[in-house]
């Protein structure tokens, strides 16, 4: 059985991988969105493991709230990308500065 420090280490490793995914791949917006979702999942994983360790349900409820907001954010972001792709026929990050308004 994993102890609390192992959960924190796994969470930190996944968070750092997602940070690298955002900073090293700045050309593909879909990979950036997936890395952002992975960040939300690792934070939720950290809340859940802490709530299990402390025998408190508040962390699990807060994790559900985080996942709900992350799902809404990703669906709105993907809808914006679909509209942008229909207009420009590309989803390049370099051309995203053209969508001011």
MOPAC internal coordinates of N, CA, C and O (Angstrom, degrees):
PM7 1SCF
backbone

  N    0.0000 0     0.00 0     0.00 0    0    0    0
  C    1.4488 1     0.00 0     0.00 0    1    0    0
  C    1.5274 1   109.17 1     0.00 0    2    1    0
  O    1.2310 1   121.13 1   -44.57 1    3    2    1
  N    1.3191 1   115.44 1   135.43 1    3    2    1
  C    1.4562 1   119.98 1  -178.86 1    5    3    2
  C    1.5226 1   110.90 1   -76.85 1    6    5    3
  O    1.2310 1   121.02 1   -35.71 1    7    6    5
  N    1.3142 1   115.65 1   144.29 1    7    6    5
  C    1.4497 1   121.08 1   177.91 1    9    7    6
  C    1.5205 1   108.86 1   -94.86 1   10    9    7
  O    1.2310 1   120.54 1    -6.22 1   11   10    9
  N    1.3033 1   116.57 1   173.78 1   11   10    9
  C    1.4627 1   121.86 1  -175.42 1   13   11   10
  C    1.5302 1   111.87 1   -60.86 1   14   13   11
  O    1.2310 1   119.69 1   140.90 1   15   14   13
  N    1.3065 1   118.19 1   -39.10 1   15   14   13
  C    1.4674 1   120.24 1  -178.68 1   17   15   14
  C    1.5172 1   111.01 1   -65.99 1   18   17   15
  O    1.2310 1   119.99 1   147.72 1   19   18   17
  N    1.3303 1   117.62 1   -32.28 1   19   18   17
  C    1.4635 1   120.26 1   177.10 1   21   19   18
  C    1.5223 1   111.03 1   -69.77 1   22   21   19
  O    1.2310 1   119.96 1   142.10 1   23   22   21
  N    1.3247 1   117.68 1   -37.90 1   23   22   21
  C    1.4621 1   120.54 1   175.70 1   25   23   22
  C    1.5211 1   110.90 1   -62.81 1   26   25   23
  O    1.2310 1   120.71 1   138.44 1   27   26   25
  N    1.3215 1   116.25 1   -41.56 1   27   26   25
  C    1.4572 1   119.81 1   179.62 1   29   27   26
  C    1.5269 1   110.56 1   -66.64 1   30   29   27
  O    1.2310 1   120.01 1   141.29 1   31   30   29
  N    1.3310 1   117.59 1   -38.71 1   31   30   29
  C    1.4648 1   120.46 1   178.07 1   33   31   30
  C    1.5235 1   111.60 1   -64.61 1   34   33   31
  O    1.2310 1   120.01 1   137.63 1   35   34   33
  N    1.3248 1   117.58 1   -42.37 1   35   34   33
  C    1.4717 1   120.99 1   178.04 1   37   35   34
  C    1.5197 1   109.94 1   -63.97 1   38   37   35
  O    1.2310 1   120.55 1   136.84 1   39   38   37
  N    1.3236 1   116.55 1   -43.16 1   39   38   37
  C    1.4538 1   120.84 1   179.34 1   41   39   38
  C    1.5289 1   111.32 1   -63.38 1   42   41   39
  O    1.2310 1   120.32 1   137.42 1   43   42   41
  N    1.3099 1   117.00 1   -42.58 1   43   42   41
  C    1.4671 1   120.82 1   178.57 1   45   43   42
  C    1.5204 1   111.34 1   -64.83 1   46   45   43
  O    1.2310 1   120.17 1   138.80 1   47   46   45
  N    1.3233 1   117.29 1   -41.20 1   47   46   45
  C    1.4578 1   120.66 1   178.47 1   49   47   46
  C    1.5219 1   111.72 1   -63.03 1   50   49   47
  O    1.2310 1   120.03 1   135.43 1   51   50   49
  N    1.3266 1   117.55 1   -44.57 1   51   50   49
  C    1.4656 1   120.72 1   178.62 1   53   51   50
  C    1.5236 1   111.39 1   -65.93 1   54   53   51
  O    1.2310 1   120.20 1   142.74 1   55   54   53
  N    1.3275 1   117.22 1   -37.26 1   55   54   53
  C    1.4622 1   120.43 1   178.19 1   57   55   54
  C    1.5256 1   110.85 1   -65.26 1   58   57   55
  O    1.2310 1   120.19 1   138.39 1   59   58   57
  N    1.3277 1   117.24 1   -41.61 1   59   58   57
  C    1.4668 1   120.25 1   178.99 1   61   59   58
  C    1.5263 1   111.70 1   -67.46 1   62   61   59
  O    1.2310 1   120.20 1   143.73 1   63   62   61
  N    1.3261 1   117.23 1   -36.27 1   63   62   61
  C    1.4644 1   120.33 1   176.30 1   65   63   62
  C    1.5268 1   110.56 1   -63.05 1   66   65   63
  O    1.2310 1   120.61 1   139.01 1   67   66   65
  N    1.3246 1   116.44 1   -40.99 1   67   66   65
  C    1.4597 1   119.00 1   179.15 1   69   67   66
  C    1.5273 1   111.50 1   -70.27 1   70   69   67
  O    1.2310 1   119.95 1   146.58 1   71   70   69
  N    1.3291 1   117.71 1   -33.42 1   71   70   69
  C    1.4644 1   119.71 1   174.63 1   73   71   70
  C    1.5240 1   110.99 1   -64.26 1   74   73   71
  O    1.2310 1   120.67 1   138.71 1   75   74   73
  N    1.3283 1   116.31 1   -41.29 1   75   74   73
  C    1.4665 1   119.59 1   176.37 1   77   75   74
  C    1.5245 1   110.76 1   -64.14 1   78   77   75
  O    1.2310 1   120.29 1   143.43 1   79   78   77
  N    1.3278 1   117.05 1   -36.57 1   79   78   77
  C    1.4549 1   120.41 1   177.77 1   81   79   78
  C    1.5126 1   112.45 1   -62.47 1   82   81   79
  O    1.2310 1   120.55 1   145.45 1   83   82   81
  N    1.3172 1   116.55 1   -34.55 1   83   82   81
  C    1.4655 1   119.27 1   178.84 1   85   83   82
  C    1.5241 1   111.03 1   -76.67 1   86   85   83
  O    1.2310 1   120.10 1   134.68 1   87   86   85
  N    1.3238 1   117.41 1   -45.32 1   87   86   85
  C    1.4577 1   119.73 1  -173.30 1   89   87   86
  C    1.5265 1   113.69 1   -79.52 1   90   89   87
  O    1.2310 1   119.60 1   148.07 1   91   90   89
  N    1.3168 1   118.38 1   -31.93 1   91   90   89
  C    1.4563 1   119.56 1  -178.65 1   93   91   90
  C    1.5273 1   113.16 1   -84.28 1   94   93   91
  O    1.2310 1   120.16 1   154.21 1   95   94   93
  N    1.3226 1   117.30 1   -25.79 1   95   94   93
  C    1.4547 1   120.63 1  -179.43 1   97   95   94
  C    1.5195 1   108.71 1  -116.58 1   98   97   95
  O    1.2310 1   120.44 1   -94.59 1   99   98   97
  N    1.3098 1   116.77 1    85.41 1   99   98   97
  C    1.4521 1   120.62 1  -178.56 1  101   99   98
  C    1.5245 1   112.34 1  -101.64 1  102  101   99
  O    1.2310 1   119.83 1  -167.73 1  103  102  101
  N    1.3269 1   117.92 1    12.27 1  103  102  101
  C    1.4541 1   120.37 1   179.62 1  105  103  102
  C    1.5168 1   112.73 1  -100.99 1  106  105  103
  O    1.2310 1   119.71 1   151.08 1  107  106  105
  N    1.3101 1   118.15 1   -28.92 1  107  106  105
  C    1.4534 1   121.63 1  -177.00 1  109  107  106
  C    1.5206 1   109.51 1  -106.25 1  110  109  107
  O    1.2310 1   120.95 1   -64.30 1  111  110  109
  N    1.3155 1   115.80 1   115.70 1  111  110  109
  C    1.4615 1   120.60 1  -175.92 1  113  111  110
  C    1.5201 1   111.85 1   -70.87 1  114  113  111
  O    1.2310 1   119.57 1   151.51 1  115  114  113
  N    1.3279 1   118.42 1   -28.49 1  115  114  113
  C    1.4558 1   120.82 1   179.68 1  117  115  114
  C    1.5255 1   111.62 1   -68.31 1  118  117  115
  O    1.2310 1   120.24 1   140.26 1  119  118  117
  N    1.3167 1   117.14 1   -39.74 1  119  118  117
  C    1.4691 1   120.42 1   176.97 1  121  119  118
  C    1.5233 1   109.83 1   -67.24 1  122  121  119
  O    1.2310 1   120.19 1   144.56 1  123  122  121
  N    1.3168 1   117.25 1   -35.44 1  123  122  121
  C    1.4569 1   120.08 1   177.14 1  125  123  122
  C    1.5254 1   111.00 1   -65.79 1  126  125  123
  O    1.2310 1   120.03 1   139.81 1  127  126  125
  N    1.3247 1   117.54 1   -40.19 1  127  126  125
  C    1.4633 1   120.50 1   177.31 1  129  127  126
  C    1.5252 1   111.81 1   -67.12 1  130  129  127
  O    1.2310 1   120.47 1   141.48 1  131  130  129
  N    1.3218 1   116.70 1   -38.52 1  131  130  129
  C    1.4637 1   119.22 1   177.72 1  133  131  130
  C    1.5298 1   110.91 1   -66.56 1  134  133  131
  O    1.2310 1   120.18 1   143.10 1  135  134  133
  N    1.3228 1   117.27 1   -36.90 1  135  134  133
  C    1.4625 1   120.20 1   177.31 1  137  135  134
  C    1.5231 1   110.98 1   -67.13 1  138  137  135
  O    1.2310 1   120.56 1   143.49 1  139  138  137
  N    1.3179 1   116.54 1   -36.51 1  139  138  137
  C    1.4503 1   120.25 1   176.80 1  141  139  138
  C    1.5293 1   111.08 1   -65.90 1  142  141  139
  O    1.2310 1   120.39 1   139.54 1  143  142  141
  N    1.3169 1   116.85 1   -40.46 1  143  142  141
  C    1.4622 1   120.38 1   176.26 1  145  143  142
  C    1.5333 1   110.97 1   -65.45 1  146  145  143
  O    1.2310 1   120.52 1   144.40 1  147  146  145
  N    1.3164 1   116.62 1   -35.60 1  147  146  145
  C    1.4595 1   119.55 1   177.41 1  149  147  146
  C    1.5314 1   110.71 1   -66.46 1  150  149  147
  O    1.2310 1   120.25 1   145.53 1  151  150  149
  N    1.3283 1   117.13 1   -34.47 1  151  150  149
  C    1.4604 1   120.21 1   174.65 1  153  151  150
  C    1.5232 1   110.86 1   -61.93 1  154  153  151
  O    1.2310 1   120.75 1   134.34 1  155  154  153
  N    1.3273 1   116.17 1   -45.66 1  155  154  153
  C    1.4632 1   119.58 1   178.38 1  157  155  154
  C    1.5249 1   111.06 1   -61.41 1  158  157  155
  O    1.2310 1   120.40 1   140.71 1  159  158  157
  N    1.3202 1   116.83 1   -39.29 1  159  158  157
  C    1.4613 1   119.77 1  -179.91 1  161  159  158
  C    1.5258 1   111.99 1   -67.50 1  162  161  159
  O    1.2310 1   120.10 1   142.34 1  163  162  161
  N    1.3205 1   117.41 1   -37.66 1  163  162  161
  C    1.4638 1   118.65 1   179.21 1  165  163  162
  C    1.5208 1   111.58 1   -69.97 1  166  165  163
  O    1.2310 1   120.18 1   143.89 1  167  166  165
  N    1.3231 1   117.26 1   -36.11 1  167  166  165
  C    1.4627 1   119.54 1   175.88 1  169  167  166
  C    1.5285 1   109.64 1   -65.43 1  170  169  167
  O    1.2310 1   120.52 1   139.25 1  171  170  169
  N    1.3211 1   116.62 1   -40.75 1  171  170  169
  C    1.4662 1   120.19 1   177.56 1  173  171  170
  C    1.5271 1   111.14 1   -64.78 1  174  173  171
  O    1.2310 1   120.76 1   140.31 1  175  174  173
  N    1.3231 1   116.15 1   -39.69 1  175  174  173
  C    1.4582 1   120.42 1   177.13 1  177  175  174
  C    1.5216 1   110.96 1   -61.67 1  178  177  175
  O    1.2310 1   120.74 1   140.75 1  179  178  177
  N    1.3246 1   116.20 1   -39.25 1  179  178  177
  C    1.4612 1   121.17 1   178.57 1  181  179  178
  C    1.5308 1   110.62 1   -66.13 1  182  181  179
  O    1.2310 1   119.98 1   137.58 1  183  182  181
  N    1.3348 1   117.64 1   -42.42 1  183  182  181
  C    1.4580 1   120.82 1   177.31 1  185  183  182
  C    1.5238 1   111.12 1   -62.58 1  186  185  183
  O    1.2310 1   120.24 1   136.94 1  187  186  185
  N    1.3385 1   117.16 1   -43.06 1  187  186  185
  C    1.4615 1   120.46 1  -178.30 1  189  187  186
  C    1.5241 1   110.88 1   -66.53 1  190  189  187
  O    1.2310 1   119.98 1   135.59 1  191  190  189
  N    1.3207 1   117.65 1   -44.41 1  191  190  189
  C    1.4640 1   119.38 1  -179.89 1  193  191  190
  C    1.5334 1   111.36 1   -65.31 1  194  193  191
  O    1.2310 1   120.51 1   143.73 1  195  194  193
  N    1.3221 1   116.63 1   -36.27 1  195  194  193
  C    1.4656 1   119.12 1   177.32 1  197  195  194
  C    1.5214 1   111.29 1   -68.48 1  198  197  195
  O    1.2310 1   120.40 1   141.93 1  199  198  197
  N    1.3203 1   116.84 1   -38.07 1  199  198  197
  C    1.4624 1   118.50 1   179.92 1  201  199  198
  C    1.5221 1   111.36 1   -69.81 1  202  201  199
  O    1.2310 1   119.96 1   146.68 1  203  202  201
  N    1.3188 1   117.68 1   -33.32 1  203  202  201
  C    1.4667 1   120.02 1   175.52 1  205  203  202
  C    1.5198 1   110.05 1   -68.21 1  206  205  203
  O    1.2310 1   120.54 1   137.73 1  207  206  205
  N    1.3185 1   116.58 1   -42.27 1  207  206  205
  C    1.4649 1   120.53 1  -179.18 1  209  207  206
  C    1.5258 1   111.21 1   -65.15 1  210  209  207
  O    1.2310 1   120.34 1   140.65 1  211  210  209
  N    1.3352 1   116.96 1   -39.35 1  211  210  209
  C    1.4630 1   121.09 1  -177.78 1  213  211  210
  C    1.5303 1   112.71 1   -88.54 1  214  213  211
  O    1.2310 1   120.21 1   176.24 1  215  214  213
  N    1.3213 1   117.20 1    -3.76 1  215  214  213
  C    1.4583 1   123.40 1  -179.41 1  217  215  214
  C    1.5306 1   111.05 1    57.35 1  218  217  215
  O    1.2310 1   121.65 1  -129.77 1  219  218  217
  N    1.3396 1   114.45 1    50.23 1  219  218  217
  C    1.4573 1   121.70 1  -179.23 1  221  219  218
  C    1.5275 1   108.03 1  -135.02 1  222  221  219
  O    1.2310 1   120.09 1   -39.11 1  223  222  221
  N    1.3220 1   117.43 1   140.89 1  223  222  221
  C    1.4636 1   120.78 1  -175.58 1  225  223  222
  C    1.5286 1   112.93 1   -90.22 1  226  225  223
  O    1.2310 1   119.97 1   171.31 1  227  226  225
  N    1.3165 1   117.66 1    -8.69 1  227  226  225
  C    1.4604 1   121.15 1  -175.62 1  229  227  226
  C    1.5296 1   111.19 1   -62.49 1  230  229  227
  O    1.2310 1   119.77 1   140.37 1  231  230  229
  N    1.3174 1   118.04 1   -39.63 1  231  230  229
  C    1.4604 1   121.32 1   179.07 1  233  231  230
  C    1.5131 1   112.60 1   -64.01 1  234  233  231
  O    1.2310 1   120.22 1   143.88 1  235  234  233
  N    1.3171 1   117.19 1   -36.12 1  235  234  233
  C    1.4639 1   120.36 1   178.84 1  237  235  234
  C    1.5207 1   111.02 1   -71.18 1  238  237  235
  O    1.2310 1   120.09 1   141.67 1  239  238  237
  N    1.3165 1   117.44 1   -38.33 1  239  238  237
  C    1.4683 1   120.65 1   176.87 1  241  239  238
  C    1.5247 1   110.05 1   -66.14 1  242  241  239
  O    1.2310 1   120.26 1   137.15 1  243  242  241
  N    1.3226 1   117.12 1   -42.85 1  243  242  241
  C    1.4588 1   120.95 1   178.23 1  245  243  242
  C    1.5245 1   110.80 1   -63.98 1  246  245  243
  O    1.2310 1   120.23 1   144.20 1  247  246  245
  N    1.3185 1   117.16 1   -35.80 1  247  246  245
  C    1.4529 1   121.07 1   177.30 1  249  247  246
  C    1.5278 1   111.08 1   -64.83 1  250  249  247
  O    1.2310 1   120.25 1   139.64 1  251  250  249
  N    1.3208 1   117.13 1   -40.36 1  251  250  249
  C    1.4650 1   120.10 1   176.15 1  253  251  250
  C    1.5207 1   111.72 1   -63.03 1  254  253  251
  O    1.2310 1   120.35 1   142.42 1  255  254  253
  N    1.3234 1   116.94 1   -37.58 1  255  254  253
  C    1.4655 1   120.01 1   176.94 1  257  255  254
  C    1.5317 1   110.95 1   -65.96 1  258  257  255
  O    1.2310 1   120.34 1   139.17 1  259  258  257
  N    1.3247 1   116.95 1   -40.83 1  259  258  257
  C    1.4659 1   120.67 1   177.99 1  261  259  258
  C    1.5232 1   110.50 1   -62.38 1  262  261  259
  O    1.2310 1   120.18 1   135.54 1  263  262  261
  N    1.3235 1   117.25 1   -44.46 1  263  262  261
  C    1.4607 1   120.59 1  -179.26 1  265  263  262
  C    1.5223 1   111.96 1   -66.62 1  266  265  263
  O    1.2310 1   119.88 1   146.47 1  267  266  265
  N    1.3225 1   117.84 1   -33.53 1  267  266  265
  C    1.4570 1   120.75 1   177.24 1  269  267  266
  C    1.5252 1   111.05 1   -66.68 1  270  269  267
  O    1.2310 1   120.55 1   134.03 1  271  270  269
  N    1.3134 1   116.55 1   -45.97 1  271  270  269
  C    1.4659 1   120.20 1   178.38 1  273  271  270
  C    1.5263 1   110.63 1   -65.14 1  274  273  271
  O    1.2310 1   119.86 1   141.89 1  275  274  273
  N    1.3289 1   117.88 1   -38.11 1  275  274  273
  C    1.4693 1   121.20 1   179.50 1  277  275  274
  C    1.5221 1   110.76 1   -66.04 1  278  277  275
  O    1.2310 1   119.97 1   142.34 1  279  278  277
  N    1.3220 1   117.67 1   -37.66 1  279  278  277
  C    1.4699 1   119.97 1   178.18 1  281  279  278
  C    1.5212 1   110.99 1   -66.92 1  282  281  279
  O    1.2310 1   120.37 1   138.68 1  283  282  281
  N    1.3224 1   116.91 1   -41.32 1  283  282  281
  C    1.4645 1   119.80 1   177.78 1  285  283  282
  C    1.5209 1   110.86 1   -65.48 1  286  285  283
  O    1.2310 1   120.54 1   139.43 1  287  286  285
  N    1.3158 1   116.57 1   -40.57 1  287  286  285
  C    1.4719 1   120.49 1   179.21 1  289  287  286
  C    1.5200 1   112.05 1   -64.27 1  290  289  287
  O    1.2310 1   120.45 1   138.60 1  291  290  289
  N    1.3197 1   116.75 1   -41.40 1  291  290  289
  C    1.4650 1   118.88 1  -179.02 1  293  291  290
  C    1.5216 1   111.49 1   -71.04 1  294  293  291
  O    1.2310 1   119.73 1   144.63 1  295  294  293
  N    1.3188 1   118.12 1   -35.37 1  295  294  293
  C    1.4642 1   118.94 1   178.71 1  297  295  294
  C    1.5271 1   111.18 1   -68.17 1  298  297  295
  O    1.2310 1   119.96 1   141.08 1  299  298  297
  N    1.3223 1   117.69 1   -38.92 1  299  298  297
  C    1.4659 1   120.25 1   176.86 1  301  299  298
  C    1.5264 1   110.45 1   -67.93 1  302  301  299
  O    1.2310 1   120.22 1   138.95 1  303  302  301
  N    1.3300 1   117.19 1   -41.05 1  303  302  301
  C    1.4682 1   120.28 1   178.16 1  305  303  302
  C    1.5171 1   112.31 1   -63.14 1  306  305  303
  O    1.2310 1   119.99 1   138.25 1  307  306  305
  N    1.3240 1   117.63 1   -41.75 1  307  306  305
  C    1.4656 1   120.01 1   178.07 1  309  307  306
  C    1.5183 1   111.79 1   -68.13 1  310  309  307
  O    1.2310 1   119.97 1   145.51 1  311  310  309
  N    1.3320 1   117.65 1   -34.49 1  311  310  309
  C    1.4706 1   119.88 1   176.42 1  313  311  310
  C    1.5264 1   110.66 1   -65.20 1  314  313  311
  O    1.2310 1   120.29 1   139.38 1  315  314  313
  N    1.3138 1   117.06 1   -40.62 1  315  314  313
  C    1.4689 1   120.60 1   177.02 1  317  315  314
  C    1.5233 1   110.22 1   -64.17 1  318  317  315
  O    1.2310 1   119.93 1   140.41 1  319  318  317
  N    1.3386 1   117.74 1   -39.59 1  319  318  317
  C    1.4620 1   120.50 1   178.65 1  321  319  318
  C    1.5214 1   111.80 1   -65.66 1  322  321  319
  O    1.2310 1   119.70 1   142.50 1  323  322  321
  N    1.3220 1   118.18 1   -37.50 1  323  322  321
  C    1.4648 1   120.90 1   178.59 1  325  323  322
  C    1.5213 1   110.31 1   -64.67 1  326  325  323
  O    1.2310 1   120.17 1   136.74 1  327  326  325
  N    1.3348 1   117.27 1   -43.26 1  327  326  325
  C    1.4660 1   120.46 1   177.96 1  329  327  326
  C    1.5222 1   110.63 1   -64.94 1  330  329  327
  O    1.2310 1   120.34 1   138.03 1  331  330  329
  N    1.3271 1   116.96 1   -41.97 1  331  330  329
  C    1.4627 1   120.97 1   178.76 1  333  331  330
  C    1.5236 1   111.10 1   -63.55 1  334  333  331
  O    1.2310 1   120.66 1   140.49 1  335  334  333
  N    1.3460 1   116.34 1   -39.51 1  335  334  333
  C    1.4731 1   119.28 1   179.28 1  337  335  334
  C    1.5211 1   111.02 1   -66.79 1  338  337  335
  O    1.2310 1   119.79 1   143.15 1  339  338  337
  N    1.3187 1   118.00 1   -36.85 1  339  338  337
  C    1.4674 1   120.44 1   178.35 1  341  339  338
  C    1.5220 1   111.77 1   -65.48 1  342  341  339
  O    1.2310 1   120.26 1   145.94 1  343  342  341
  N    1.3297 1   117.11 1   -34.06 1  343  342  341
  C    1.4620 1   120.74 1  -179.23 1  345  343  342
  C    1.5260 1   110.98 1   -79.24 1  346  345  343
  O    1.2310 1   119.48 1   131.40 1  347  346  345
  N    1.3225 1   118.61 1   -48.60 1  347  346  345
  C    1.4658 1   123.14 1  -171.60 1  349  347  346
  C    1.5262 1   114.89 1   -99.42 1  350  349  347
  O    1.2310 1   119.34 1   163.99 1  351  350  349
  N    1.3200 1   118.87 1   -16.01 1  351  350  349
  C    1.4692 1   124.86 1  -176.52 1  353  351  350
  C    1.5266 1   113.10 1    64.31 1  354  353  351
  O    1.2310 1   120.37 1  -160.24 1  355  354  353
  N    1.3119 1   116.90 1    19.76 1  355  354  353
  C    1.4541 1   122.45 1   174.18 1  357  355  354
  C    1.5276 1   108.97 1  -156.59 1  358  357  355
  O    1.2310 1   120.74 1   -24.92 1  359  358  357
  N    1.3218 1   116.19 1   155.08 1  359  358  357
  C    1.4672 1   119.54 1   176.83 1  361  359  358
  C    1.5253 1   109.88 1  -122.24 1  362  361  359
  O    1.2310 1   120.76 1  -137.47 1  363  362  361
  N    1.2945 1   116.15 1    42.53 1  363  362  361
  C    1.4607 1   122.10 1   179.64 1  365  363  362
  C    1.5246 1   110.02 1   -72.86 1  366  365  363
  O    1.2310 1   120.58 1   -42.42 1  367  366  365
  N    1.3200 1   116.50 1   137.58 1  367  366  365
  C    1.4622 1   121.39 1  -178.34 1  369  367  366
  C    1.5212 1   110.76 1   -70.40 1  370  369  367
  O    1.2310 1   119.85 1   149.83 1  371  370  369
  N    1.3192 1   117.89 1   -30.17 1  371  370  369
  C    1.4639 1   120.34 1  -178.72 1  373  371  370
  C    1.5110 1   112.07 1   -64.35 1  374  373  371
  O    1.2310 1   119.72 1   151.01 1  375  374  373
  N    1.3300 1   118.15 1   -28.99 1  375  374  373
  C    1.4509 1   121.48 1  -178.46 1  377  375  374
  C    1.5306 1   113.17 1   -92.74 1  378  377  375
  O    1.2310 1   119.84 1  -175.87 1  379  378  377
  N    1.3142 1   117.91 1     4.13 1  379  378  377
  C    1.4577 1   121.15 1  -177.98 1  381  379  378
  C    1.5233 1   111.87 1   -70.40 1  382  381  379
  O    1.2310 1   119.31 1   162.53 1  383  382  381
  N    1.3158 1   118.93 1   -17.47 1  383  382  381
  C    1.4643 1   120.57 1   179.17 1  385  383  382
  C    1.5235 1   111.62 1   -71.16 1  386  385  383
  O    1.2310 1   119.99 1   169.51 1  387  386  385
  N    1.3327 1   117.62 1   -10.49 1  387  386  385
  C    1.4486 1   121.15 1   178.40 1  389  387  386
  C    1.5200 1   112.17 1   -78.15 1  390  389  387
  O    1.2310 1   119.65 1   170.89 1  391  390  389
  N    1.3178 1   118.27 1    -9.11 1  391  390  389
  C    1.4599 1   121.52 1  -176.54 1  393  391  390
  C    1.5214 1   111.39 1   -99.23 1  394  393  391
  O    1.2310 1   120.10 1  -130.88 1  395  394  393
  N    1.2911 1   117.41 1    49.12 1  395  394  393
  C    1.4598 1   121.09 1   177.12 1  397  395  394
  C    1.5242 1   108.84 1   -89.14 1  398  397  395
  O    1.2310 1   121.47 1   -32.54 1  399  398  397
  N    1.3193 1   114.80 1   147.46 1  399  398  397
  C    1.4610 1   116.49 1   177.17 1  401  399  398
  C    1.4680 1   114.22 1   153.80 1  402  401  399
  O    1.2310 1   120.10 1   180.00 1  403  402  401

